[in-house]
């Protein structure tokens, strides 16, 4: 995790290398610091309504959607590569590749339509599966629906 620092009047917020967040209040000559874990931050965010709780099955469904999105975007990249290869590197002088070129272009258009609603991914993810954790049985938390998700190639 990168070391990130932000300042709010009389409060310094720093993301520490180990993943903890340091809140430091410097006012009136005194300084107080508290290090909190991301689980504590998520709990606070749930309590104030910034993040909603969801069941393990909802979180699993969200993970499935994230994975399908990643796969569809990977497929789109491959289709785009195939279309570019056919257009730029195929031997059109000695072979009639109009069918292959038209088919690749049409497939790319379909894939573009399927991927049109995807926005560029931000770094965020659903909380790892913790359905087996007895202290949180059945409850998993996830970012607000508007959040985007990091894709792996």
Secondary structure, DSSP 4 states (H G I P E B T S, - for coil): ---EEEEETTEEEEE-TTS-EEEEEEETTEEEEEEE-HHHHHHHHHHTTSS-EEEHHHHHHHHHHHHHHHHHHHHHHHHHHHHHHHHHHS-TTTS--HHHHHHHHHHHHHHHHHHTTPPPP-S--PPPP-TT-GGGTTEEE---TT-------
